[in-house]
Amino acid sequence: MAETQNLQHVHTALKKKFSNRKLIFGRGSIGSKIVFVTDHPGADGAKEGKPLAGNNQKLLNKLLRSAGIDSKKAYFTNVIKYHPQEKKPTPKEIKSYVPFLKEEIRTVGPKVVVTLGDVALNGIGLRQPLHNVHGRTFNFGSYTLVPTFHPELAAKDPEVHTLLAVDLAKLRKILAESEKVAE
């Protein structure tokens, strides 16, 4: 109950700070073991009011099913909480959303956070190019960070699709290991 109130507090603070934007909040259950973080909602996400939607969501769900992960038991969110139309968010803009993202993740309380793409990776606090760190895991204190590629890029590039599939296939093992450490 307190977590739900805390998440509502995060949403209220976001609405106050970014009152000129149509914000799209994370979706899923508080207490989810896995949180997926993307850059920002795409056009489909803006229409549907979801952090990840359309073909990107379909591809990710398909890859998660193949990996034995139930997407309905995960939490999905974005660094930037609105669809930026045609412009790329600036580093300053990304930075303005980071405290809210960190509080959102803390409230959900996952064992594993998967960043999908460079913006998500930087938003979570790892300032490394994705191609240097994907496929590796990082201990972020209360959770394990798993950086990988955005489904949008994977849909366009067969090599990236394979890399994303391999990274997601490791999630069950990473989750099991993170739960052992917590015991």
Disulfide bonds with the S-S distance in Angstrom:
none
